[in-house]
Amino acid sequence: MLADFKNDTPNYLHVNLLFYSRCGRHIRINRGVFNNSSAMFTDLGGITLEEDVLIAPRMSVLTVGHPENPAQQRGLTFIIKKNTWIDAGVIILPNATVGENAIVAAGAVVNKDVPANTLVSSVPAKVLKTIDDV
């Protein structure tokens, strides 16, 4: 796991235990991230958490999938853009990006990109509303 802090910004990161990782070396976490308990990061493909991301308990991010081509099974990636809130019990599947300022509601399953400034919910996740006050 790599905490990526710039020299001109406060260096803080909050990770509650239990923190689960499949590999650990493919996770990139920027400043201001708050990660609550029991998060699972299957990071063989690569996971990036940008600045000021909030993660509630029991969130799972998976970057390993089952493409037909075995060479592609470990090359999947995931990015959570800055100022994003991932609520409790969310599952985020490979090759998805959660856009800046987005909110992923509790229990949602994200299987494709989440647009910036939106609230998504459901299985699979779909946009419920646009967040105007950002």
Residue frames as qw, qx, qy, qz and C-alpha x, y, z in Angstrom:
[[0.000, 0.892, 0.452, 0.000, 0.00, 0.00, 0.00],
 [0.440, 0.152, 0.022, 0.885, 1.35, 3.41, -0.94],
 [0.082, -0.856, -0.392, 0.328, 0.23, 6.56, 0.82],
 [0.487, 0.385, 0.269, 0.736, 0.84, 9.34, -1.67],
 [0.204, -0.869, -0.306, 0.332, 1.16, 12.70, 0.07],
 [0.443, 0.703, 0.038, 0.554, 2.28, 15.93, -1.55],
 [0.483, -0.022, -0.388, 0.785, 4.66, 18.18, 0.38],
 [0.083, -0.205, 0.050, -0.974, 2.26, 21.14, 0.50],
 [0.645, -0.367, -0.346, -0.574, -0.74, 19.26, 1.95],
 [0.555, -0.483, 0.525, -0.429, -1.53, 17.87, 5.40],
 [0.399, 0.251, -0.877, -0.091, -0.35, 14.30, 5.75],
 [0.488, -0.104, 0.659, -0.563, -3.24, 12.41, 7.26],
 [0.561, 0.038, -0.723, -0.400, -4.87, 9.11, 6.51],
 [0.529, -0.236, 0.580, -0.574, -7.30, 7.23, 8.72],
 [0.609, 0.095, -0.730, -0.297, -7.66, 3.46, 8.33],
 [0.679, -0.353, 0.413, -0.494, -9.76, 1.53, 10.84],
 [0.055, 0.206, -0.975, -0.069, -9.03, -2.14, 11.35],
 [0.721, -0.087, 0.613, 0.312, -9.94, -4.64, 10.05],
 [0.372, 0.732, -0.303, -0.485, -8.42, -3.78, 6.68],
 [0.820, 0.041, 0.558, 0.121, -8.26, -6.66, 4.22],
 [0.332, 0.740, -0.394, -0.432, -6.12, -6.74, 1.10],
 [0.972, 0.221, 0.080, -0.006, -5.41, -9.46, -1.42],
 [0.759, 0.356, -0.097, 0.536, -1.98, -8.11, -2.29],
 [0.426, -0.786, -0.179, 0.410, -1.45, -4.64, -0.82],
 [0.442, -0.342, 0.290, 0.777, 1.23, -3.31, -3.11],
 [0.169, 0.344, 0.595, 0.707, -1.19, -2.16, -5.82],
 [0.177, -0.839, -0.512, 0.047, -3.19, 0.20, -3.59],
 [0.324, 0.241, -0.040, 0.914, -2.52, 3.92, -3.89],
 [0.270, -0.782, -0.549, 0.117, -4.09, 6.12, -1.19],
 [0.248, 0.540, -0.015, 0.804, -3.92, 9.91, -1.24],
 [0.089, 0.048, -0.522, 0.847, -4.27, 12.40, 1.63],
 [0.420, -0.038, 0.181, -0.889, -7.45, 12.88, 3.58],
 [0.610, -0.078, -0.698, -0.368, -8.85, 9.39, 3.01],
 [0.484, -0.273, 0.599, -0.576, -11.00, 7.96, 5.80],
 [0.574, 0.075, -0.768, -0.276, -11.44, 4.18, 5.60],
 [0.667, -0.393, 0.307, -0.553, -13.80, 2.64, 8.12],
 [0.474, -0.336, 0.806, -0.118, -13.66, -0.94, 9.40],
 [0.671, 0.142, 0.728, -0.017, -13.77, -4.20, 7.44],
 [0.500, 0.724, -0.203, -0.429, -12.92, -2.84, 4.01],
 [0.810, -0.020, 0.536, 0.238, -11.78, -5.41, 1.44],
 [0.299, 0.798, -0.328, -0.409, -9.40, -4.43, -1.37],
 [0.855, 0.092, 0.450, 0.239, -8.67, -7.15, -3.94],
 [0.075, 0.911, -0.155, -0.374, -5.93, -5.14, -5.57],
 [0.726, -0.059, 0.525, 0.441, -4.09, -7.33, -8.05],
 [0.468, 0.643, 0.408, 0.449, -5.08, -4.95, -10.85],
 [0.294, 0.127, -0.114, 0.940, -4.58, -1.66, -9.02],
 [0.212, -0.806, -0.553, -0.005, -6.72, 0.59, -6.83],
 [0.277, 0.219, -0.124, 0.928, -6.38, 4.35, -6.49],
 [0.232, -0.795, -0.537, 0.159, -8.17, 6.39, -3.82],
 [0.289, 0.567, 0.024, 0.771, -7.82, 10.09, -4.56],
 [0.093, 0.163, -0.451, 0.872, -7.95, 12.89, -1.95],
 [0.352, -0.038, 0.371, -0.858, -10.65, 13.13, 0.72],
 [0.584, -0.105, -0.691, -0.413, -12.48, 9.88, -0.02],
 [0.489, -0.280, 0.554, -0.613, -14.82, 8.61, 2.73],
 [0.540, 0.052, -0.805, -0.242, -15.38, 4.86, 2.98],
 [0.692, -0.381, 0.223, -0.572, -18.00, 3.35, 5.31],
 [0.493, -0.328, 0.796, -0.123, -17.74, -0.15, 6.86],
 [0.677, 0.139, 0.723, -0.005, -17.75, -3.39, 4.83],
 [0.517, 0.748, -0.153, -0.386, -16.98, -1.86, 1.42],
 [0.769, -0.094, 0.550, 0.312, -15.40, -4.18, -1.15],
 [0.377, 0.773, -0.310, -0.406, -13.37, -3.20, -4.20],
 [0.844, -0.006, 0.514, 0.156, -12.50, -5.99, -6.63],
 [0.275, 0.761, -0.398, -0.432, -9.91, -5.61, -9.39],
 [0.157, -0.207, 0.940, 0.221, -9.77, -9.25, -10.34],
 [0.704, 0.284, 0.082, -0.646, -12.27, -10.58, -12.83],
 [0.658, 0.003, 0.748, 0.088, -12.89, -13.50, -15.12],
 [0.483, 0.635, -0.287, -0.530, -12.33, -12.36, -18.71],
 [0.972, 0.220, 0.064, -0.050, -11.99, -15.22, -21.16],
 [0.607, 0.598, -0.365, 0.374, -8.38, -14.21, -21.85],
 [0.773, -0.478, -0.288, 0.301, -6.34, -15.32, -18.78],
 [0.512, 0.144, -0.081, 0.843, -3.76, -12.59, -19.41],
 [0.132, -0.532, -0.136, -0.825, -6.44, -9.97, -18.66],
 [0.624, -0.549, -0.553, -0.063, -7.69, -11.44, -15.39],
 [0.584, -0.512, -0.282, 0.564, -5.23, -9.53, -13.20],
 [0.350, 0.120, 0.168, 0.914, -4.96, -6.32, -15.19],
 [0.150, -0.764, -0.521, -0.351, -8.23, -4.69, -14.14],
 [0.269, 0.110, -0.326, 0.900, -8.10, -1.35, -12.34],
 [0.252, -0.771, -0.584, -0.039, -10.27, 0.83, -10.16],
 [0.243, 0.199, -0.168, 0.934, -10.25, 4.54, -9.27],
 [0.207, -0.796, -0.550, 0.148, -12.25, 6.46, -6.69],
 [0.286, 0.589, 0.056, 0.753, -12.00, 10.17, -7.52],
 [0.194, 0.059, -0.487, 0.850, -11.65, 12.89, -4.88],
 [0.340, -0.041, 0.295, -0.892, -14.39, 13.91, -2.43],
 [0.610, -0.094, -0.647, -0.448, -16.32, 10.68, -2.95],
 [0.498, -0.279, 0.603, -0.557, -18.41, 8.96, -0.30],
 [0.533, 0.049, -0.810, -0.240, -18.75, 5.17, -0.48],
 [0.625, -0.409, 0.232, -0.623, -21.44, 4.02, 1.98],
 [0.495, -0.322, 0.774, -0.229, -21.68, 0.77, 3.95],
 [0.705, 0.137, 0.691, -0.081, -21.75, -2.61, 2.23],
 [0.538, 0.735, -0.161, -0.380, -20.98, -1.29, -1.25],
 [0.769, -0.063, 0.533, 0.346, -19.37, -3.66, -3.76],
 [0.314, 0.812, -0.242, -0.428, -17.39, -2.12, -6.60],
 [0.910, 0.172, 0.351, 0.143, -16.55, -4.43, -9.48],
 [0.588, -0.217, 0.365, 0.689, -13.50, -4.25, -11.82],
 [0.323, 0.238, 0.443, 0.801, -12.80, -1.48, -14.32],
 [0.112, -0.861, -0.469, -0.162, -15.19, 1.02, -12.74],
 [0.295, 0.166, -0.221, 0.914, -14.37, 4.60, -11.83],
 [0.191, -0.776, -0.569, 0.194, -16.36, 6.50, -9.24],
 [0.306, 0.659, 0.143, 0.672, -16.44, 10.14, -10.34],
 [0.222, 0.129, -0.378, 0.890, -15.49, 13.17, -8.28],
 [0.311, -0.089, 0.303, -0.896, -17.98, 14.21, -5.56],
 [0.627, -0.140, -0.611, -0.463, -20.15, 11.12, -6.16],
 [0.494, -0.281, 0.626, -0.534, -22.04, 9.27, -3.44],
 [0.510, 0.026, -0.820, -0.259, -22.56, 5.51, -3.66],
 [0.639, -0.414, 0.143, -0.632, -25.46, 4.57, -1.36],
 [0.447, -0.343, 0.784, -0.259, -25.37, 1.66, 1.08],
 [0.705, 0.120, 0.688, -0.122, -25.57, -1.81, -0.45],
 [0.596, 0.709, -0.119, -0.356, -25.10, -0.68, -4.04],
 [0.779, -0.067, 0.497, 0.376, -23.21, -2.84, -6.54],
 [0.213, 0.821, -0.236, -0.475, -21.18, -0.72, -8.94],
 [0.790, 0.099, 0.544, 0.265, -20.52, -2.51, -12.24],
 [0.508, 0.590, 0.267, 0.568, -19.79, 0.51, -14.47],
 [0.301, 0.165, -0.167, 0.924, -18.49, 4.06, -14.15],
 [0.161, -0.770, -0.549, 0.284, -20.31, 6.40, -11.76],
 [0.301, 0.715, 0.152, 0.612, -20.57, 9.95, -13.15],
 [0.274, 0.047, -0.382, 0.881, -19.17, 12.86, -11.15],
 [0.234, -0.023, 0.227, -0.945, -21.59, 14.75, -8.89],
 [0.654, -0.172, -0.486, -0.553, -24.23, 12.02, -8.74],
 [0.521, -0.257, 0.674, -0.456, -25.90, 9.83, -6.14],
 [0.588, 0.151, -0.706, -0.365, -26.14, 6.19, -7.18],
 [0.534, -0.206, 0.674, -0.468, -27.92, 3.29, -5.51],
 [0.887, 0.195, 0.090, -0.410, -29.35, -0.17, -6.18],
 [0.486, -0.275, 0.795, 0.238, -28.18, -3.44, -7.72],
 [0.640, 0.096, -0.017, 0.762, -26.76, -2.75, -10.20],
 [0.182, -0.555, -0.227, 0.779, -26.07, 0.86, -9.25],
 [0.272, 0.615, 0.495, 0.550, -27.96, 3.50, -11.19],
 [0.127, 0.151, -0.133, 0.971, -28.06, 7.29, -10.94],
 [0.118, -0.651, -0.720, 0.210, -30.83, 8.51, -8.61],
 [0.036, 0.975, 0.205, -0.071, -30.01, 12.20, -8.78],
 [0.540, 0.509, -0.135, 0.657, -27.45, 14.80, -9.66],
 [0.494, -0.620, -0.314, 0.523, -25.79, 16.61, -6.79],
 [0.296, 0.839, 0.213, 0.403, -26.05, 20.32, -7.60],
 [0.301, -0.940, 0.101, -0.121, -24.40, 21.93, -4.59],
 [0.857, -0.231, 0.122, 0.445, -20.76, 21.09, -5.22]]
